[in-house]
Amino acid sequence: MAIFWRYPGYRWLWSGQLLSQLGNAVFSILALWEIQLKAPEMLSIAGLAMTLPTFLGVIGGTLVDRYDPRKIMLMTDLLRGLAVFCGLLALVNPHWMPWIMVALIALNTLGSAVFSPAEMVLVPHLVDAEDLTGANGLYSVTSQIASALGSALGGAAVVGLGLRVVFGLDMGSFWISAVTIALMMRTVAAPLRRPEEKDEADHPSPAPAFWIRLREGGATFGKIPVLTRLLPWIVLSNFAFMAAFTMMPYWVHHHLHASALWYGLVDASWATGLVIGSITAGSFQRWPLKPVTTALSLIVGIFTMGFAFSPWPPLSALLMLAGGAANGVTNALFMTILQRVVPTHVQGRVFGLMMTLFGVANPLGSLTAGLLLHVLPLAWSWLLAALSVTILALNMWRIKDEFTVLERHESPQLFPG
């Protein structure tokens, strides 16, 4: 937590995002609940609204590379707050409510597809190089805390606060986040561009240049071995884990023969492990990145394999806790790797393309889990997750030159405001 107090710009950004993500998590619980009450057949449409806009992350990343990411983040939160306000006004007609919910879910997901690449690019400019891993770990814990608290508070908010109050809180959380971003902007300059990119931003070229830059980002992506060798296995593991967690209630009931209480405890164990791993990630940066990240990826695979064969709920919960902790550290370390090895001028496009690939994996994992429920053994998704993470670790260990360069590379330093 020393990083939180050491860097005021990072502190403003983290605090604002915790608040906005918490408000959005509460709103998501309320929205899905109201949809299933009024029009349960629209739940599948809501699911698509939560995933399909993430495919546009590569376009959001292209915008981040072209314009000031700080201003993009500010405008995104302002517009998301305005969208919630318009939705609140539209509630005057209750028949529109399910469609309003779906539209707001889609708009928020679309906003995240633009916002997330911008914050990934900006974090290295908010902290010094030696604190980057710890900053990534602390920042990644934001969504875990927001998701856990938002899910718990969302159910209570539906009963205790009502629809319009939750709308108002979600709108306010986005606008307060915009204020914190404005305060952050006073402490850090925009990421430096190369001279030709600065001229291009000051004198925008015709629209086709946008697609040229988009293709440039894809070409750069293909030239970075750390990405081309590792990302396919990361996407596959995301697919497998999404399928596994989609069927977690069924797994606890039919494999562990346990109650809903144990389902909550097992699921919470993974989330708690992620929080622990994210918070402690900074302590691992004193060692070389390659052996640490490789070892932790293998540990995730081992604990996931153990979970697939565990017959006892307490042991399953412990394995989830340990695996989540190792995965939390691995995520923070890998983010540090990307922020250092991806050239600064194309980071937005590369990170946006990554988000698009992850966006494809998640809905496919959920859909496949349901389709294969009575076709394959129930443990298939856990075994696939363990196998993909293990192959990821082996491929990571095979990368030599890129990691050697990486260890000597200096990431961007803190800028004066």
C-alpha positions as MATLAB code, in Angstrom:
seq = 'MAIFWRYPGYRWLWSGQLLSQLGNAVFSILALWEIQLKAPEMLSIAGLAMTLPTFLGVIGGTLVDRYDPRKIMLMTDLLRGLAVFCGLLALVNPHWMPWIMVALIALNTLGSAVFSPAEMVLVPHLVDAEDLTGANGLYSVTSQIASALGSALGGAAVVGLGLRVVFGLDMGSFWISAVTIALMMRTVAAPLRRPEEKDEADHPSPAPAFWIRLREGGATFGKIPVLTRLLPWIVLSNFAFMAAFTMMPYWVHHHLHASALWYGLVDASWATGLVIGSITAGSFQRWPLKPVTTALSLIVGIFTMGFAFSPWPPLSALLMLAGGAANGVTNALFMTILQRVVPTHVQGRVFGLMMTLFGVANPLGSLTAGLLLHVLPLAWSWLLAALSVTILALNMWRIKDEFTVLERHESPQLFPG';
ca = [
       0.000    0.000    0.000;
       3.036    2.316    0.152;
       2.627    2.819   -3.606;
      -0.885    4.139   -3.006;
       0.437    6.991   -0.826;
       3.671    7.620   -2.730;
       2.123    8.616   -6.052;
      -0.807   11.069   -5.944;
      -1.755   10.549   -9.606;
      -1.934    6.796   -9.133;
      -3.917    7.305   -5.936;
      -6.524    9.456   -7.702;
      -6.887    6.989  -10.573;
      -7.169    3.925   -8.320;
      -9.713    5.528   -5.996;
     -11.913    6.729   -8.839;
     -11.885    3.363  -10.553;
     -12.727    1.506   -7.357;
     -15.776    3.733   -6.923;
     -16.962    3.577  -10.553;
     -16.486   -0.190  -10.809;
     -18.297   -0.692   -7.517;
     -21.219    1.404   -8.748;
     -21.304   -0.487  -12.019;
     -21.185   -3.878  -10.260;
     -24.202   -2.898   -8.153;
     -25.997   -1.675  -11.278;
     -25.244   -4.926  -13.148;
     -26.801   -7.040  -10.391;
     -29.891   -4.813  -10.389;
     -30.121   -4.750  -14.204;
     -29.956   -8.523  -14.622;
     -32.427   -9.041  -11.790;
     -34.935   -6.605  -13.268;
     -34.548   -8.128  -16.744;
     -35.286  -11.624  -15.489;
     -38.381  -10.291  -13.692;
     -39.786   -8.320  -16.616;
     -38.472  -10.187  -19.688;
     -36.430  -13.300  -18.831;
     -36.114  -14.140  -22.534;
     -33.877  -11.052  -22.840;
     -31.216  -12.411  -20.481;
     -29.344  -13.891  -23.435;
     -29.410  -10.479  -25.141;
     -28.060   -8.931  -21.935;
     -25.274  -11.521  -21.919;
     -24.321  -10.555  -25.454;
     -24.414   -6.877  -24.461;
     -21.893   -7.637  -21.705;
     -19.431   -9.340  -24.064;
     -19.788   -8.298  -27.711;
     -18.620   -4.648  -27.283;
     -15.299   -5.904  -25.884;
     -14.458   -6.996  -29.435;
     -13.993   -3.300  -30.209;
     -11.092   -3.050  -27.761;
      -8.604   -2.964  -30.629;
     -10.341    0.147  -31.996;
     -10.249    1.732  -28.555;
      -6.552    0.961  -28.365;
      -5.993    2.678  -31.703;
      -7.679    5.817  -30.372;
      -5.467    5.682  -27.267;
      -2.321    5.646  -29.405;
      -3.581    8.583  -31.455;
      -4.891   10.871  -28.712;
      -4.131   11.748  -25.092;
      -5.178    8.677  -23.033;
      -5.931   10.886  -20.021;
      -8.559   12.832  -21.972;
     -10.013    9.631  -23.418;
     -10.506    8.260  -19.890;
     -12.081   11.516  -18.740;
     -14.519   11.700  -21.673;
     -15.410    8.002  -21.367;
     -16.507    8.333  -17.743;
     -18.375   11.576  -18.419;
     -20.278    9.968  -21.306;
     -21.055    6.809  -19.332;
     -22.488    8.918  -16.541;
     -24.554   10.859  -19.098;
     -25.862    7.592  -20.573;
     -27.059    6.432  -17.141;
     -28.729    9.819  -16.627;
     -30.586    9.476  -19.956;
     -31.623    5.969  -18.939;
     -32.978    7.321  -15.676;
     -35.101    9.846  -17.565;
     -36.346    7.140  -19.936;
     -37.683    5.091  -17.016;
     -40.795    7.273  -17.213;
     -42.071    4.521  -19.519;
     -41.764    1.236  -17.549;
     -42.231   -0.856  -20.712;
     -38.888    0.378  -21.961;
     -37.045   -0.762  -18.842;
     -35.563   -4.092  -20.103;
     -34.272   -2.459  -23.269;
     -32.879    0.477  -21.276;
     -30.973   -1.976  -19.083;
     -29.552   -3.850  -22.074;
     -28.544   -0.593  -23.772;
     -26.754    0.692  -20.659;
     -24.964   -2.616  -20.148;
     -23.743   -2.480  -23.750;
     -22.689    1.181  -23.510;
     -20.750    0.548  -20.318;
     -18.983   -2.463  -21.837;
     -18.157   -0.381  -24.900;
     -16.781    2.354  -22.631;
     -14.578   -0.194  -20.899;
     -13.226   -1.306  -24.296;
     -11.911    2.256  -24.735;
     -11.071    3.024  -21.105;
      -9.082   -0.127  -20.287;
      -6.347    0.232  -22.949;
      -5.933    3.865  -21.894;
      -5.355    3.009  -18.247;
      -2.977    0.169  -19.155;
      -0.908    2.643  -21.162;
      -1.012    5.314  -18.459;
      -0.119    3.348  -15.306;
       3.631    3.143  -16.165;
       3.632    6.956  -16.330;
       2.113    7.291  -12.863;
       4.754    5.338  -10.922;
       8.501    4.787  -11.073;
       9.828    1.728  -12.897;
      10.771   -0.168   -9.732;
       7.196    0.105   -8.424;
       5.398   -0.907  -11.626;
       4.741   -4.547  -10.664;
       3.330   -3.538   -7.283;
       1.192   -0.852   -8.934;
      -0.196   -3.370  -11.433;
      -0.980   -5.790   -8.639;
      -2.752   -3.190   -6.535;
      -4.635   -1.879   -9.555;
      -5.838   -5.327  -10.620;
      -7.288   -5.900   -7.168;
      -9.715   -3.037   -7.834;
     -12.011   -5.119  -10.015;
     -11.878   -8.039   -7.568;
     -12.915   -5.858   -4.629;
     -15.558   -4.075   -6.695;
     -16.985   -7.348   -7.982;
     -17.148   -8.958   -4.547;
     -18.627   -5.933   -2.774;
     -20.860   -4.986   -5.713;
     -22.415   -8.440   -5.911;
     -23.164   -8.399   -2.188;
     -24.460   -4.835   -2.165;
     -26.388   -5.212   -5.423;
     -28.881   -7.672   -4.001;
     -29.466   -5.503   -0.954;
     -29.799   -2.396   -3.134;
     -32.571   -3.987   -5.212;
     -34.664   -4.418   -2.075;
     -33.598   -1.483    0.048;
     -32.922    1.377   -2.358;
     -34.977    0.848   -5.464;
     -34.349    1.225   -9.160;
     -34.001    4.990   -9.484;
     -31.677    5.365   -6.494;
     -29.293    2.744   -7.895;
     -29.379    4.541  -11.260;
     -28.438    7.773   -9.481;
     -25.593    6.121   -7.568;
     -24.170    4.550  -10.728;
     -24.367    7.885  -12.559;
     -22.680    9.645   -9.648;
     -19.899    7.045   -9.451;
     -18.923    7.674  -13.083;
     -18.916   11.430  -12.650;
     -16.938   11.281   -9.407;
     -14.465    9.022  -11.203;
     -14.201   11.699  -13.922;
     -13.318   14.229  -11.213;
     -10.548   11.963   -9.873;
      -9.200   11.547  -13.417;
      -9.138   15.321  -13.809;
      -7.168   15.545  -10.559;
      -4.834   12.796  -11.797;
      -4.239   14.766  -15.012;
      -2.714   17.570  -12.956;
       0.009   15.257  -11.632;
       1.196   13.481  -14.772;
       1.777   14.445  -18.381;
       0.488   12.478  -21.341;
       2.745    9.626  -22.532;
       5.418   10.967  -24.848;
       4.905   10.443  -28.567;
       7.535   10.174  -31.241;
       7.892   13.439  -33.209;
       6.042   12.156  -36.277;
       3.145   10.971  -34.093;
       2.869   14.342  -32.412;
       2.640   16.055  -35.793;
      -0.015   13.578  -36.878;
      -2.105   14.190  -33.775;
      -1.839   17.963  -34.176;
      -2.764   17.747  -37.882;
      -5.101   14.753  -38.204;
      -4.938   12.938  -41.504;
      -7.950   11.560  -43.385;
     -10.011    8.726  -41.959;
      -8.168    5.930  -43.831;
      -5.108    6.692  -41.652;
      -7.055    5.232  -38.719;
      -7.155    1.824  -40.412;
      -3.494    2.117  -41.367;
      -2.626    2.641  -37.707;
      -4.897   -0.262  -36.777;
      -3.015   -2.550  -39.162;
       0.285   -1.224  -37.797;
      -0.768   -2.278  -34.307;
      -1.645   -5.762  -35.545;
       1.671   -6.032  -37.383;
       3.584   -4.968  -34.259;
       1.628   -7.502  -32.225;
       2.822  -10.261  -34.560;
       6.465   -9.201  -34.255;
       6.671   -9.538  -30.451;
       7.526  -13.173  -29.614;
       6.425  -12.773  -25.997;
       2.922  -12.135  -27.310;
       2.777  -14.526  -30.244;
       4.099  -17.453  -28.196;
       2.206  -16.867  -24.960;
      -1.068  -15.146  -25.792;
      -2.714  -18.133  -27.558;
      -2.291  -20.184  -24.400;
      -3.522  -17.323  -22.221;
      -6.648  -17.016  -24.387;
      -7.180  -20.793  -24.219;
      -6.787  -20.777  -20.436;
      -9.278  -17.887  -20.175;
     -11.716  -19.898  -22.302;
     -11.277  -22.984  -20.102;
     -11.509  -21.100  -16.794;
     -14.633  -19.258  -17.970;
     -16.249  -22.590  -18.872;
     -15.195  -24.054  -15.525;
     -16.504  -21.187  -13.404;
     -19.740  -21.062  -15.401;
     -20.448  -24.620  -14.274;
     -19.095  -24.129  -10.747;
     -22.530  -24.386   -9.032;
     -23.222  -27.635  -10.898;
     -19.718  -28.879  -10.028;
     -20.152  -28.246   -6.306;
     -23.581  -29.879   -6.297;
     -22.868  -32.973   -8.401;
     -19.117  -33.560   -7.942;
     -18.503  -32.347   -4.404;
     -22.057  -33.226   -3.282;
     -22.116  -30.041   -1.237;
     -24.605  -27.269   -0.505;
     -24.948  -23.703   -1.790;
     -22.951  -22.578    1.258;
     -19.917  -24.481    0.016;
     -20.430  -23.115   -3.473;
     -20.148  -19.606   -2.055;
     -17.082  -20.536   -0.005;
     -15.270  -22.207   -2.921;
     -16.017  -19.328   -5.278;
     -15.002  -16.773   -2.648;
     -11.741  -18.666   -2.062;
     -10.625  -18.033   -5.643;
     -11.540  -14.338   -5.439;
      -9.764  -14.019   -2.085;
      -6.671  -15.674   -3.532;
      -6.658  -13.221   -6.434;
      -6.801  -10.316   -4.001;
      -3.945  -11.721   -1.913;
      -1.828  -12.379   -4.999;
      -2.485   -8.960   -6.498;
      -1.577   -7.138   -3.284;
       1.635   -9.127   -2.720;
       2.782   -9.069   -6.364;
       5.176   -6.177   -5.717;
       7.321   -8.314   -3.416;
       8.145  -10.658   -6.335;
       9.684   -7.978   -8.535;
      13.067   -8.296   -6.799;
      13.664  -11.580   -8.686;
      14.103  -12.120  -12.450;
      10.788  -12.097  -14.254;
      11.133  -15.258  -16.339;
      11.757  -17.902  -13.625;
       9.251  -16.333  -11.215;
       6.457  -16.034  -13.767;
       7.167  -19.522  -15.110;
       7.135  -21.090  -11.645;
       3.923  -19.352  -10.629;
       2.192  -20.400  -13.862;
       3.163  -24.014  -13.147;
       1.783  -23.654   -9.613;
      -1.536  -22.403  -11.001;
      -1.663  -25.448  -13.286;
      -0.851  -27.855  -10.427;
      -3.510  -26.457   -8.100;
      -6.082  -26.403  -10.900;
      -5.334  -30.056  -11.673;
      -5.633  -30.848   -7.970;
      -9.016  -29.129   -7.823;
     -10.267  -31.252  -10.729;
      -9.670  -34.417   -8.683;
     -10.469  -33.139   -5.184;
     -13.523  -34.909   -3.691;
     -13.778  -32.818   -0.506;
     -15.171  -29.270   -0.283;
     -12.626  -27.984    2.302;
      -9.694  -29.213    0.213;
     -11.263  -27.730   -2.922;
     -11.590  -24.353   -1.211;
      -7.924  -24.439   -0.115;
      -6.788  -25.334   -3.627;
      -8.857  -22.454   -5.035;
      -7.326  -20.054   -2.514;
      -3.752  -21.097   -3.344;
      -4.350  -21.191   -7.093;
      -6.027  -17.782   -7.033;
      -3.107  -16.262   -5.118;
      -0.569  -17.626   -7.603;
      -2.726  -16.447  -10.503;
      -3.035  -12.953   -9.012;
       0.744  -12.571   -8.851;
       1.164  -14.032  -12.350;
      -1.335  -11.566  -13.821;
       0.490   -8.583  -12.305;
       3.909   -9.825  -13.453;
       2.686  -10.488  -16.982;
       1.168   -7.013  -17.159;
       4.552   -5.589  -16.158;
       6.187   -7.648  -18.906;
       3.815   -6.250  -21.516;
       4.181   -2.653  -20.356;
       7.945   -2.974  -20.713;
       8.300   -5.015  -23.882;
       5.566   -3.446  -26.070;
       6.776   -0.243  -27.796;
       5.175    2.804  -26.205;
       3.745    4.256  -29.412;
       1.632    1.127  -30.143;
       0.727    0.033  -26.608;
      -2.889    1.140  -26.937;
      -3.444   -0.888  -30.102;
      -1.655   -3.969  -28.778;
      -3.499   -3.901  -25.444;
      -6.785   -3.284  -27.254;
      -6.186   -6.311  -29.473;
      -5.503   -8.375  -26.355;
      -8.822   -7.260  -24.860;
     -10.591   -8.250  -28.069;
      -9.094  -11.753  -27.941;
     -10.073  -12.112  -24.288;
     -13.539  -10.846  -25.182;
     -13.896  -13.667  -27.709;
     -12.731  -16.317  -25.226;
     -15.110  -15.459  -22.377;
     -18.536  -15.824  -24.052;
     -17.319  -18.851  -26.010;
     -16.255  -20.480  -22.749;
     -19.646  -19.907  -21.122;
     -21.523  -21.102  -24.213;
     -19.368  -24.205  -24.651;
     -19.776  -25.164  -20.988;
     -23.546  -25.381  -21.401;
     -23.426  -27.199  -24.735;
     -20.990  -29.858  -23.504;
     -22.537  -30.385  -20.070;
     -23.896  -33.843  -20.918;
     -21.391  -34.632  -23.667;
     -17.978  -34.562  -21.941;
     -16.966  -35.454  -18.369;
     -17.628  -32.585  -15.990;
     -13.920  -32.103  -15.249;
     -12.977  -31.356  -18.893;
     -12.788  -27.575  -18.412;
     -10.598  -27.787  -15.295;
      -8.257  -30.241  -17.002;
      -8.048  -28.026  -20.103;
      -7.321  -25.005  -17.897;
      -4.537  -26.867  -16.075;
      -3.052  -28.124  -19.363;
      -3.114  -24.704  -21.072;
      -1.504  -22.970  -18.070;
       1.208  -25.643  -17.933;
       1.974  -25.255  -21.653;
       2.003  -21.483  -21.115;
       4.671  -21.904  -18.424;
       6.803  -24.164  -20.629;
       6.622  -21.706  -23.535;
       7.513  -18.867  -21.196;
      10.626  -20.719  -20.068;
      11.675  -21.256  -23.690;
      11.711  -17.509  -24.352;
      15.289  -16.373  -23.772;
      16.406  -13.369  -25.752;
      13.200  -11.399  -25.230;
      13.365  -11.795  -21.476;
      17.061  -10.974  -21.432;
      16.344   -7.685  -23.177;
      13.376   -7.176  -20.921;
      15.434   -7.361  -17.758;
      17.692   -4.541  -19.017;
      14.843   -2.396  -20.352;
      13.758    0.680  -18.459;
      10.061    1.498  -18.484;
       8.843    5.108  -18.688;
       9.578    7.244  -15.676;
       7.307    9.591  -13.793;
       6.591   12.830  -15.631;
       6.238   16.248  -14.003;
       2.748   17.707  -14.323;
];
